[in-house]
């Protein structure tokens, strides 16, 4: 009988290890690519591109997954998710502060390196959207920029060089200004390039 339990335990362990070995180690949202770029001098430069948000798969919106959403303070969100490869959040009340609705991803950013974020976004009604590069735990803002959204999907880009290390990229959808109305915001094709 003891041999049977030992064999059963070995079989269970073997199946567990085989299942782990076959599991993917990265998701589509965090694929890394290396691209060669020709400069005016004719030399090739390597650019690391991290595809942060293509939203083609169902996403678990909780830490420590690739993306998380936080709704706090007086803010209210009716619904959020991903449909047809596009993230959306239906805002009922943007709250009283920009950080009351946050959609973020944990991404290490090194001080004094050049980065470029590109993304596509729109809203059902024109309003603003803020992006911040922040530190984990202290929530110190390292860099930030505000974008004006229209009802048409547009491509945006932001180049920046953080003065300090940062750990999180956050899209703020709370009360950034008087333009920050309750509406639905759509976000797609978020990419981060390190130059």
ABEGO torsion letter per residue (X at the ends): XAAAAAAAAAAAAAAAAAAAAABBABBAAABBBBBBBBBAAGBBBBBBBBBABAGABBBBBBOABABBBBBBEABBBABBEBBGGBBBBBBABAEABAAABBBBBBBBBBBGBBBBBBBBBBBABBBBBBBBBBBBGAGBBABBBBBBBBABBBBBBBBBBBABBBABBBBBABBABAABBBBBBBBBGBBBBBX
